[in-house]
């Protein structure tokens, strides 16, 4: 019995799927030009989904322009993410140019303008966002015009194309797991986060609390929001917490630490408070992001563990995703979720400056 050949998609099928005319499909697939990049992208995506048996061209002949918006430059994590994008951009220099800007995440008007002004100027946007109504509205406004990827921390909205980053709930659960050895004989643990709207910190605290609840330790745990996010406020709050909780044995910092704030012995206000009140007490301290500061804290025996989200991996994944959307690279990373790493004094490397 002769084999039945699978029916190949016709131009009319591709046109119907892409919502364009047959003549437009012909111009795109036969590289005749005179089609906007957005329409060409629809045709190429439709042809790929229908598995047309021919070479599908890239809808772009120009060099793509991508924009990256990060939190203010003085933040230690923003510095690392910026360096990661500089490094990764050189890999794709023939296909794209990358522009980076830093915005004070508390300046809603400037952040809104920075996001919405990308429409018509750039082919894709990667943003480290705060989870505010203004930012969500700005992303929703421009997402029909260009793909938007959130990185490291997400927003409560499906208008963005994808989120690239670690599972912050699991990171919080991991922190709780690392705290529990210190919580014997009814000793307590506390989680600290900042008052601004980075969703990642809220996710970490929820994961921390969920793990403790699942192991019947909720009564030995407290969570605290520190606001304003200044060194003095963080130091005073943490010192008071330690003084008023004599059986406090573990502290989890879900994002208070930052290398940019320098005062006293340590740049880390939480660590400075631990050192000031340490005396004969041993407090387990778990934090985030591998920096020169956290490396020093681990080497000095002040910090026990660091959960690092590896900005290099996130930057590469986000750029690969945009280039895949625009038909420049054929492969796409299997998932937008990246892995976090755990460091302690025994395995700590030298972090990038």
Secondary structure as UniProt FT lines:
FT   HELIX           11..18
FT   HELIX           22..29
FT   TURN            30..31
FT   HELIX           37..49
FT   TURN            50..51
FT   STRAND          64..71
FT   TURN            73..74
FT   HELIX           76..89
FT   HELIX           90..92
FT   TURN            93..95
FT   STRAND          96..103
FT   TURN            105..106
FT   HELIX           108..116
FT   TURN            117..121
FT   STRAND          124..127
FT   HELIX           133..142
FT   TURN            143..145
FT   STRAND          147..151
FT   STRAND          162..165
FT   HELIX           168..180
FT   TURN            181..182
FT   HELIX           184..186
FT   STRAND          188..194
FT   HELIX           199..214
FT   TURN            215..216
FT   HELIX           218..220
FT   STRAND          221..226
FT   HELIX           231..244
FT   TURN            246..247
FT   STRAND          248..253
FT   TURN            259..260
FT   HELIX           269..277
FT   TURN            279..280
FT   STRAND          284..288
FT   HELIX           292..299
FT   TURN            300..301
FT   STRAND          305..308
FT   HELIX           311..325
FT   TURN            326..327
FT   STRAND          341..343
FT   TURN            345..347
//
